[in-house]
Amino acid sequence: MLFECVLLKVGNARFKVESAKMAFSKNGNEMLVLKIRIYDGDNQETVITEYMTGALFFKARALLRAAGMNIPHNDNKGEWGLLDFEGKHGKCIIDIDVGNGDFPPKNYIKSYEEPQKDAAPSTVAKPNEPTNEPTDDIPW
């Protein structure tokens, strides 16, 4: 199923980091490349790619904080591994990049939302996402 073509509405959404890898930008700068699945409140989803170079370091830190990691706001070292990102999930606000003649409109993550203090972890099921809980269902 191809989700990249779905354009979600602007607003609150949930995210899950599907993969993380290191790469180099066209300018030769090291960057973090994240494939992130976005779920909105209307049972729609899409996958976006976030490219984070040193200039977007604050956004990587915000993602990890939104996923519940205890990272100080003044942590400027960025000594996190790729495994610190993979599988992380939380809340975000999405927007639409209107594109231009060469590129169609697409969603992007405007910001990541930190969990509220003393809030219980989210148990909202994501559409089309399997659970790891055992069942008595026999698949044949």
Secondary structure as a PSIPRED ss2 file (coil, helix, strand):
# PSIPRED VFORMAT (PSIPRED V4.0)

   1 M C   1.000  0.000  0.000
   2 L C   1.000  0.000  0.000
   3 F C   1.000  0.000  0.000
   4 E C   1.000  0.000  0.000
   5 C C   1.000  0.000  0.000
   6 V C   1.000  0.000  0.000
   7 L C   1.000  0.000  0.000
   8 L C   1.000  0.000  0.000
   9 K C   1.000  0.000  0.000
  10 V C   1.000  0.000  0.000
  11 G E   0.000  0.000  1.000
  12 N E   0.000  0.000  1.000
  13 A E   0.000  0.000  1.000
  14 R E   0.000  0.000  1.000
  15 F E   0.000  0.000  1.000
  16 K E   0.000  0.000  1.000
  17 V E   0.000  0.000  1.000
  18 E E   0.000  0.000  1.000
  19 S E   0.000  0.000  1.000
  20 A E   0.000  0.000  1.000
  21 K E   0.000  0.000  1.000
  22 M E   0.000  0.000  1.000
  23 A E   0.000  0.000  1.000
  24 F E   0.000  0.000  1.000
  25 S C   1.000  0.000  0.000
  26 K C   1.000  0.000  0.000
  27 N C   1.000  0.000  0.000
  28 G C   1.000  0.000  0.000
  29 N C   1.000  0.000  0.000
  30 E E   0.000  0.000  1.000
  31 M E   0.000  0.000  1.000
  32 L E   0.000  0.000  1.000
  33 V E   0.000  0.000  1.000
  34 L E   0.000  0.000  1.000
  35 K E   0.000  0.000  1.000
  36 I E   0.000  0.000  1.000
  37 R E   0.000  0.000  1.000
  38 I E   0.000  0.000  1.000
  39 Y E   0.000  0.000  1.000
  40 D C   1.000  0.000  0.000
  41 G C   1.000  0.000  0.000
  42 D C   1.000  0.000  0.000
  43 N C   1.000  0.000  0.000
  44 Q C   1.000  0.000  0.000
  45 E E   0.000  0.000  1.000
  46 T E   0.000  0.000  1.000
  47 V E   0.000  0.000  1.000
  48 I E   0.000  0.000  1.000
  49 T E   0.000  0.000  1.000
  50 E E   0.000  0.000  1.000
  51 Y E   0.000  0.000  1.000
  52 M E   0.000  0.000  1.000
  53 T C   1.000  0.000  0.000
  54 G H   0.000  1.000  0.000
  55 A H   0.000  1.000  0.000
  56 L H   0.000  1.000  0.000
  57 F H   0.000  1.000  0.000
  58 F H   0.000  1.000  0.000
  59 K H   0.000  1.000  0.000
  60 A H   0.000  1.000  0.000
  61 R H   0.000  1.000  0.000
  62 A H   0.000  1.000  0.000
  63 L H   0.000  1.000  0.000
  64 L H   0.000  1.000  0.000
  65 R H   0.000  1.000  0.000
  66 A H   0.000  1.000  0.000
  67 A C   1.000  0.000  0.000
  68 G C   1.000  0.000  0.000
  69 M C   1.000  0.000  0.000
  70 N C   1.000  0.000  0.000
  71 I C   1.000  0.000  0.000
  72 P C   1.000  0.000  0.000
  73 H C   1.000  0.000  0.000
  74 N C   1.000  0.000  0.000
  75 D C   1.000  0.000  0.000
  76 N C   1.000  0.000  0.000
  77 K C   1.000  0.000  0.000
  78 G C   1.000  0.000  0.000
  79 E C   1.000  0.000  0.000
  80 W C   1.000  0.000  0.000
  81 G C   1.000  0.000  0.000
  82 L H   0.000  1.000  0.000
  83 L H   0.000  1.000  0.000
  84 D H   0.000  1.000  0.000
  85 F C   1.000  0.000  0.000
  86 E C   1.000  0.000  0.000
  87 G C   1.000  0.000  0.000
  88 K C   1.000  0.000  0.000
  89 H E   0.000  0.000  1.000
  90 G E   0.000  0.000  1.000
  91 K E   0.000  0.000  1.000
  92 C E   0.000  0.000  1.000
  93 I E   0.000  0.000  1.000
  94 I E   0.000  0.000  1.000
  95 D E   0.000  0.000  1.000
  96 I E   0.000  0.000  1.000
  97 D E   0.000  0.000  1.000
  98 V C   1.000  0.000  0.000
  99 G C   1.000  0.000  0.000
 100 N C   1.000  0.000  0.000
 101 G C   1.000  0.000  0.000
 102 D C   1.000  0.000  0.000
 103 F C   1.000  0.000  0.000
 104 P C   1.000  0.000  0.000
 105 P C   1.000  0.000  0.000
 106 K E   0.000  0.000  1.000
 107 N E   0.000  0.000  1.000
 108 Y E   0.000  0.000  1.000
 109 I E   0.000  0.000  1.000
 110 K E   0.000  0.000  1.000
 111 S E   0.000  0.000  1.000
 112 Y E   0.000  0.000  1.000
 113 E E   0.000  0.000  1.000
 114 E C   1.000  0.000  0.000
 115 P C   1.000  0.000  0.000
 116 Q C   1.000  0.000  0.000
 117 K C   1.000  0.000  0.000
 118 D C   1.000  0.000  0.000
 119 A C   1.000  0.000  0.000
 120 A C   1.000  0.000  0.000
 121 P C   1.000  0.000  0.000
 122 S C   1.000  0.000  0.000
 123 T C   1.000  0.000  0.000
 124 V C   1.000  0.000  0.000
 125 A C   1.000  0.000  0.000
 126 K C   1.000  0.000  0.000
 127 P C   1.000  0.000  0.000
 128 N C   1.000  0.000  0.000
 129 E C   1.000  0.000  0.000
 130 P C   1.000  0.000  0.000
 131 T C   1.000  0.000  0.000
 132 N C   1.000  0.000  0.000
 133 E C   1.000  0.000  0.000
 134 P C   1.000  0.000  0.000
 135 T C   1.000  0.000  0.000
 136 D C   1.000  0.000  0.000
 137 D C   1.000  0.000  0.000
 138 I C   1.000  0.000  0.000
 139 P C   1.000  0.000  0.000
 140 W C   1.000  0.000  0.000
